[in-house]
Structure formats: structure tokens, C-alpha cells
């Protein structure tokens, strides 16, 4: 559910981008909708509403949501003002590289690497595995940032937008599935323990 909510601004961005450009009139105010710059406007507004709503409902946002929101604000505003897509093209690479930096730094600061903070509440695994997974996340975010940059400047705008919205999701999904063999034997015992706990509490 959380992942779907985080994905709403990108879906709105893609939907507006795919529209034929048209002028919409609101009273005496006329505005163009459709195309890349209009999509950037909707990405900005939708993100503020979505993450603002999450903050009001949860009383907090996690650090990755804060970084994503900050990047959207920082990169969409100059895109809209200067009508220059280069700002938007750098958003995904920089966000991914910031994520990679967080995972690198977490290895040396604090008791747990970042990946254990993300999944440690549901999976009990040895420290060696968390360190290995943390390194995999670093490599993934570095690579994903580079891929986004190459796609942004190497492909046509329409293909870049499609990759931005759907390609990143697919690559992330594949990466998460790839972790399952490493985590499987640690997930199953926890589920069994959960079943035992439920049975024991039902007897009380």
C-alpha cells in the first residue's frame, strides 16, 4: 500500500505528459496542460499533496520519502521556471546516488546498516547477511543512477519518460526478487514463530 501511494505522483506525471497539449481556462486564468513541463507541474503539486497527506496521517515521513520530496521540489521548480528538462533529467540519478551514500555511511555510523533498519523488524538474520545486502543496495543504487542518466541523455524524450515511470519500477522489483534466495531461510522460521505465537496466545 505504501509503495503504491509513493508511486501516485509518477503516475500523474506520466498521464499528464501523454495528454495532447491544450489550454484550460479557469475563470480569467488560462493554463496549458499536457507535455513535459505541465507534467512537471503536476508532479510537484501531486507530490506535495501526497507526502503532505502522509505526514499528516502518520505524523512522520521516513528519510527516503523526505529525500524524494526534496528532490522533486528542487528539480521540478527550475524545470518549470526555465523550461529546461535538464534539471528533471538529473533528479533520478542524484536521488539514487544519495540513497547509495546513505547505505554506505550507515555501514560505519550507527549499530545497524540501513538495510537492517528497513527490514530488520520483520526478518531476523545474522549481521554478515545485513552487511552483504547493504553492499548490494549500494551497488544497485549506484547502477540505477547511472542507468537513469544514460537513458535520459541517450534516448528520445518519450522513451526516457517511460523508463522513468515504469523502467525504474521494474528494475527495483527484479532487484527485490533477487534478494529472496538470500532471505528465504530467515523469513520462513519467523513466520513459523509467528504461527506459534498466535496459537499460544489463542490458548490464553
N, C-alpha and C positions, 0 to 999 in steps of 0.2 A: 504493500500500500504506500509506504513512504517513498519507494523508488518511483512509483507512478506519479505521485504528487510532484516530486522533483523534476519529472520529465515533462510536465504540463507546459512550462514556458517554451521549451523547444518545439513541441507540437504546434503551439500557437504561432511561433516564429515561422515554421515550415508552411503552415496553412496560409498565412498572410503572404508569404513570399510567392506561393503558387498562384495567387489571385492575379487576374489581369488588372493593371493599374487603372484606377478610376477615381474621380473626385466625389467626395461625400460632403454634403452640406449640413451643418449644424447651426440653424438659425442664420446668422450673418457670417458664420465662420465656415470656410471651405478647406478641406484637407484631402490629400491624396492617399489612397490606401492600395496596397499591392506593391510588390517589388522588394528589393533588398533593404532599402532604407526605412520603408514603412514596417517591414518585418522586424527590423532592429528596434523601432519604437515600441512595437507590441511586445517584443522580448523584454525590454526594460520595464514596461508597465506591468506586464503579467508576473514577472519575477518579483517585483516589489510587493504585489498583492499576495502572491503565493507564499513567499518567505515571511512576509509580514503576518499573514494569517497563521502560518505555522508557529511563529514566535508568540503570537497572542494565545494560541491554543495550548502550546507546550511550555510556554514561559522560557523557552530557550531554543537556540539552533546549535547544531554541532559545528565544530570548526570547519569541516568541509563545506557545509552549507553557507557559512559566513564567507568563506573564500570565494565560492561560486557566485554568491550575490554581489560581493565587492567587485569581482572581475566583470560581471555583467554591467554594473554601473560604470566602472572605469572605462570599459572598452566600447560600450554602446553609445554613450554620450558624445564622444568625439566623432564616432562614425556618423551619427545623426547630424551634428553641427557642421562638420567639414565635408559631409557627403563623400567619405573615403572609406572603402571597405578594408583597407589595410589594417586599421585598428581592430576590426572584428576578426580578421584572419589570425591575429596574434593571440586572441583570447584563449582558445582551447590549448595551444601549445604551452603558454605560460601557466595556465591553471594546472595542467598535468605536471609540469616541472616543479611547481610549488608543492603539489601533493608528494612528488618524489622526494623533495627536500625535507618535508615533514617526516616521511618514513625513514630517511637517512638519519636525521637528527635524533629521532626517537630511539634509535639504536644505542645512542650514547648518553642521552639525557633521560632520566627517569628510570623506574624499575622495569617497565614493560615497553616493548616495541609497539609502534602504532597499530599494527595488525592485531596484536593481542587485545588492545583496548577496544577494537572494533568487534572481535569475535569471541573474546575470552569469557564473556558472560554466558555463552551457550556451549562452548567447547572447552574441555579440559585436555590440554596437550602439553608435552614437555617443552621447555624453553628452547631447545635446539630447533624444534619444528617451527616455533614462532619466529625465530631469527631467520630461518631459511625462507619462510613465507614472506617475511618483511622485505628481504632482499629481492624476492620475486616481484613484489609490488613496486619496489623502486625501479627495477628494470622495465616493468610493464608501463609505468607512468612516463618514464624517460622515452621509451619507444613510441608510446601513443602520442606524446607531444611532438616528436619528430615526424611521425606519420601525418598528423594533422597539419603541420607546417608544409610538408611536401605536397599534400593534397590541395591545400589552399592556394599554393602558388604554381602547382603543376597541372591542375585540371581546370576545366571550364567552371564558371561560377555555379551553374545548376548542379553539376556533379559534386562540387565542394559542399554545397548546402545539403545535398542528400547524404553525403558521408558524415557531415557534421551532426545531422539529426539521427540517422539510422546506423551508419557505419561504426561510430563510437559505441553505440549500444550493443551491437552485435559482437564487436571485439571484446568488450568488457564481459559480456555474457559467456563467451568462449573461454576467456581467462578464468572466470569464476568456476566454470565447469571443470577446467583443467586442474583446479585445486582439490577436487573431490577425492581422487585416489589417495592424496596425502592425508586428508582429514577423515576419511570414511571410518577408519577403525577407532577414531576418537569420538565420532558422533554417535555411533551405534551403542556403545556402552552407556553414554549419557542418557540416551533415550530409554534404555532398559532400566537405568536407575530411576528415571522419571516415572516409569510404569510402576516400579516397586514402591516408590514414594506415594503414588496415588492409591495403590492397593492398601498400604499400611494406614494411610490417613482415612480411608473409607471404613476401616475396621474400628476406628475410634468413636 
